[in-house]
Amino acid sequence: MHSSMKNLNSLNNFEFNLSYSLAFKSHFDSLYKYGIKVTNNSELVKDCIQELFYRIWKNNIDVSAVTYPKSYLIKGLRRQILNVLELKYHQMDTVEVEESISIDFSPEDYYIQSQVEENLRLKVIKALNQLSKKQREAIYLRYFENLEYFEIAEIMNINIQSVKNNVQRGLSSLKDLLGLLLFCTF
């Protein structure tokens, strides 16, 4: 009977390790992209992701059993990074917006298009950087990570209405800031 219990534990350990490995592989890129938004220190972000998964492994947490694993992991990474930096919201870096429009015209048309695109990208980044840190983070989580409001509230440790307010005010500010910029561009 003792050997059958050992086999069951081995099977459970195998399933847990498989689940752990899949969670790491499927969420690493998303966690890294988010972590870089919190701090531009790539090595720190990688270390914090590794520490997060080490703690998950050490505490035998089955991420696949978590209802919203992406927001669970992002919240854990955010907490880990902020703990390492020993601050909250004071060193949030800018949100980088990657836009790519590929048009197959003449080389001159492509060059002109790339210049317009780069100009627009810089204007969007400038506008995003004029938002408050909370608005930037809420917009990033909502529209770049596709998280629900309640997930963002949990990650940012604020209530759902505050998340909605931050997103709405941020979008309204972006509309005002970019309205004139876009009009002047075209």
MIRO-939763 format. One record per residue (C-alpha): residue number from 1; chain; x, y, z. Coordinates in Angstrom, 1 decimal. Example, Ala and Ser with C-alpha at 12.3 -4.5 7.8 and 13.67 -1.06 7.14 Angstrom:
2
R   nr  kette      xx      yy      zz
R    1      A    12.3    -4.5     7.8
R    2      A    13.7    -1.1     7.1
***
This chain:
186
R   nr  kette      xx      yy      zz
R    1      A     0.0     0.0     0.0
R    2      A     2.9     2.3     0.7
R    3      A     4.3     1.8    -2.8
R    4      A     0.9     2.7    -4.4
R    5      A     0.8     5.9    -2.4
R    6      A     4.3     6.7    -3.6
R    7      A     3.3     6.1    -7.2
R    8      A     0.3     8.4    -6.7
R    9      A     2.6    11.1    -5.3
R   10      A     5.0    10.6    -8.3
R   11      A     2.1    10.9   -10.7
R   12      A     0.9    14.1    -8.9
R   13      A     4.4    15.5    -8.9
R   14      A     4.7    14.8   -12.7
R   15      A     1.3    16.4   -13.4
R   16      A     2.2    19.4   -11.2
R   17      A     5.6    19.8   -12.9
R   18      A     4.0    19.5   -16.3
R   19      A     1.4    22.1   -15.4
R   20      A     4.1    24.4   -13.9
R   21      A     6.2    24.1   -17.0
R   22      A     3.3    24.9   -19.3
R   23      A     2.3    27.9   -17.2
R   24      A     5.9    29.2   -17.4
R   25      A     6.2    28.7   -21.1
R   26      A     2.8    30.1   -22.0
R   27      A     2.9    33.2   -19.8
R   28      A     6.6    34.2   -19.9
R   29      A     6.4    36.6   -22.8
R   30      A     3.3    38.4   -21.5
R   31      A     4.9    38.7   -18.1
R   32      A     8.1    39.9   -19.5
R   33      A     6.4    42.6   -21.6
R   34      A     4.4    43.8   -18.6
R   35      A     7.5    43.7   -16.4
R   36      A     9.4    45.9   -18.8
R   37      A     6.6    48.5   -18.5
R   38      A     7.2    48.6   -14.7
R   39      A    11.0    48.8   -14.9
R   40      A    13.1    48.9   -18.0
R   41      A    15.7    46.6   -16.3
R   42      A    15.5    43.5   -18.4
R   43      A    17.6    41.4   -16.0
R   44      A    15.5    42.5   -13.0
R   45      A    12.3    41.5   -14.8
R   46      A    13.7    38.1   -15.7
R   47      A    14.9    37.5   -12.2
R   48      A    11.5    38.5   -10.8
R   49      A     9.7    36.2   -13.2
R   50      A    12.0    33.4   -12.1
R   51      A    11.5    34.2    -8.4
R   52      A     7.7    34.3    -9.0
R   53      A     7.7    30.8   -10.5
R   54      A    10.1    29.5    -7.9
R   55      A     7.6    30.6    -5.2
R   56      A     4.8    29.0    -7.1
R   57      A     6.8    25.8    -7.4
R   58      A     7.9    25.9    -3.8
R   59      A     4.4    26.4    -2.5
R   60      A     2.9    23.8    -4.9
R   61      A     0.5    26.3    -6.4
R   62      A    -1.3    24.8    -9.4
R   63      A    -1.6    27.8   -11.8
R   64      A    -3.9    25.8   -14.1
R   65      A    -6.4    25.6   -11.2
R   66      A    -6.5    29.4   -10.8
R   67      A    -9.6    31.0   -12.4
R   68      A    -7.7    33.9   -14.0
R   69      A    -4.1    32.7   -14.3
R   70      A    -2.8    35.6   -16.4
R   71      A    -4.0    38.3   -14.0
R   72      A    -2.8    36.1   -11.0
R   73      A     0.7    35.9   -12.5
R   74      A     0.8    39.6   -13.5
R   75      A    -0.2    40.6   -10.0
R   76      A     2.5    38.4    -8.5
R   77      A     5.1    39.8   -10.9
R   78      A     4.1    43.4   -10.2
R   79      A     4.3    42.7    -6.4
R   80      A     7.7    41.0    -6.8
R   81      A     9.1    43.9    -8.9
R   82      A     7.8    46.6    -6.6
R   83      A     9.1    44.7    -3.6
R   84      A    12.6    44.6    -5.2
R   85      A    12.4    48.2    -6.1
R   86      A    10.9    49.1    -2.7
R   87      A     8.5    51.6    -4.0
R   88      A     5.1    51.9    -5.5
R   89      A     4.3    53.8    -8.7
R   90      A     7.3    56.2    -8.4
R   91      A     9.4    54.6   -11.1
R   92      A     6.9    53.3   -13.6
R   93      A     8.5    53.7   -17.0
R   94      A     6.8    54.8   -20.1
R   95      A     4.4    52.6   -22.1
R   96      A     6.0    51.7   -25.4
R   97      A     3.6    51.5   -28.3
R   98      A     4.6    49.3   -31.2
R   99      A     2.8    50.2   -34.4
R  100      A     3.6    48.6   -37.7
R  101      A     1.9    49.3   -41.0
R  102      A     3.4    47.7   -44.0
R  103      A     2.5    48.9   -47.4
R  104      A     4.1    47.6   -50.5
R  105      A     4.5    50.6   -52.7
R  106      A     7.6    52.1   -54.3
R  107      A    10.7    52.5   -52.0
R  108      A    10.0    56.3   -51.8
R  109      A     6.4    55.7   -50.7
R  110      A     7.6    53.1   -48.1
R  111      A    10.2    55.6   -46.8
R  112      A     7.6    58.4   -46.5
R  113      A     5.1    56.0   -44.9
R  114      A     7.7    54.9   -42.4
R  115      A     8.5    58.5   -41.5
R  116      A     4.8    59.3   -41.0
R  117      A     4.4    56.1   -38.9
R  118      A     7.4    56.9   -36.7
R  119      A     6.2    60.5   -36.2
R  120      A     2.7    59.2   -35.3
R  121      A     4.2    56.6   -32.9
R  122      A     6.2    59.2   -31.2
R  123      A     3.2    61.4   -30.8
R  124      A     1.2    58.5   -29.3
R  125      A     4.0    57.7   -26.9
R  126      A     4.3    61.4   -26.0
R  127      A     0.5    61.6   -25.3
R  128      A     0.6    58.4   -23.2
R  129      A     3.5    59.8   -21.2
R  130      A     1.4    62.8   -20.3
R  131      A    -1.1    60.6   -18.6
R  132      A    -0.9    59.8   -14.9
R  133      A     1.0    56.7   -14.0
R  134      A    -2.2    55.0   -12.9
R  135      A    -4.0    55.9   -16.1
R  136      A    -1.0    54.6   -18.2
R  137      A    -0.9    51.3   -16.2
R  138      A    -4.7    50.8   -16.4
R  139      A    -4.8    51.5   -20.1
R  140      A    -1.9    49.2   -20.7
R  141      A    -3.4    46.3   -18.8
R  142      A    -6.9    46.9   -20.4
R  143      A    -5.9    47.3   -24.0
R  144      A    -2.4    45.8   -24.4
R  145      A    -2.9    42.8   -22.0
R  146      A    -6.7    42.5   -22.6
R  147      A    -7.5    42.1   -18.9
R  148      A   -10.9    42.7   -17.4
R  149      A   -11.6    45.6   -15.0
R  150      A   -11.8    43.3   -12.0
R  151      A    -8.4    41.7   -12.9
R  152      A    -6.8    45.1   -13.2
R  153      A    -8.3    46.3    -9.9
R  154      A    -6.7    43.2    -8.2
R  155      A    -3.3    43.8    -9.9
R  156      A    -3.3    47.6    -9.1
R  157      A    -4.8    47.0    -5.6
R  158      A    -7.6    49.5    -6.2
R  159      A   -11.3    49.1    -6.6
R  160      A   -13.0    48.4    -9.9
R  161      A   -14.6    51.8   -10.2
R  162      A   -11.2    53.5    -9.8
R  163      A    -9.9    51.3   -12.6
R  164      A   -12.8    52.3   -14.8
R  165      A   -12.3    56.0   -13.9
R  166      A    -8.5    55.8   -14.7
R  167      A    -9.2    54.1   -18.0
R  168      A   -11.9    56.6   -19.0
R  169      A   -10.0    59.7   -17.9
R  170      A    -6.9    58.4   -19.7
R  171      A    -8.8    57.7   -22.9
R  172      A   -10.5    61.1   -22.7
R  173      A    -7.1    62.8   -22.2
R  174      A    -5.6    60.8   -25.1
R  175      A    -8.5    61.8   -27.3
R  176      A    -7.9    65.5   -26.5
R  177      A    -4.1    65.2   -26.8
R  178      A    -4.1    63.1   -30.0
R  179      A    -7.1    64.9   -31.7
R  180      A    -5.0    67.9   -32.6
R  181      A    -1.9    65.9   -33.2
R  182      A    -3.6    63.6   -35.6
R  183      A    -5.4    66.4   -37.3
R  184      A    -2.1    68.3   -37.8
R  185      A    -0.4    65.1   -39.2
R  186      A    -2.8    64.5   -42.1
***
